[in-house]
């Protein structure tokens, strides 16, 4: 789904940026250009970014092994 119509940024592209290593909204915005024109998409794009970062952290935590 398109999140930023001005720059043509989709929710998939935002999630991909997080998957590629972006860890906050600023990094996603710089990489995609999302919310740099009219800014009406900023709240929703931040929400998608926040959710994607939380998912990435949870996946990373699942890969840790603990000694018993």
C-alpha positions in Angstrom: 0.0 0.0 0.0 1.2 3.5 -0.8 2.1 5.4 2.4 3.6 8.5 0.8 1.9 9.4 -2.5 4.2 12.4 -3.0 7.4 10.2 -3.1 5.7 6.9 -4.1 6.8 5.1 -0.9 5.0 1.9 0.1 4.7 0.1 3.4 6.8 -2.7 1.9 9.6 -0.3 1.1 9.6 1.0 4.7 9.7 -2.5 6.1 12.5 -3.4 3.7 14.6 -0.4 4.9 14.2 -1.7 8.4 15.1 -5.2 7.3 18.2 -3.7 5.6 19.4 -2.1 8.8 17.5 1.1 9.4 16.7 1.4 13.1 14.7 4.6 13.4 12.3 6.9 11.5 15.1 9.3 10.6 17.1 6.6 8.8 14.0 5.4 6.9 13.0 8.9 5.9 16.5 9.7 4.6 16.6 6.4 2.6 13.1 6.7 1.1 12.3 10.4 1.0 9.0 9.6 2.8 7.3 12.6 4.4 9.8 15.1 3.0 7.4 16.9 0.8 3.9 17.5 2.2 4.4 15.5 5.4 0.8 14.2 5.7 2.0 10.6 5.7 4.5 11.1 8.6 2.4 9.7 11.4 1.4 6.6 9.6 4.9 6.0 8.2 6.4 6.5 11.7 4.0 3.9 13.0 4.9 1.4 10.4 8.6 2.0 11.1 8.1 1.6 14.8 6.3 -1.7 14.3 8.9 -3.0 11.9 11.8 -2.1 14.3 10.0 -3.9 17.1 9.5 -7.0 15.0 13.2 -6.9 13.9 14.3 -6.7 17.6 12.1 -9.6 18.6 13.5 -11.7 15.7 17.0 -10.8 16.8 16.2 -11.8 20.4 14.9 -15.2 19.3 18.2 -16.1 17.8 20.1 -15.8 21.1 21.1 -18.9 22.9 21.3 -19.0 26.6 23.5 -21.3 28.6 21.7 -23.2 31.3 
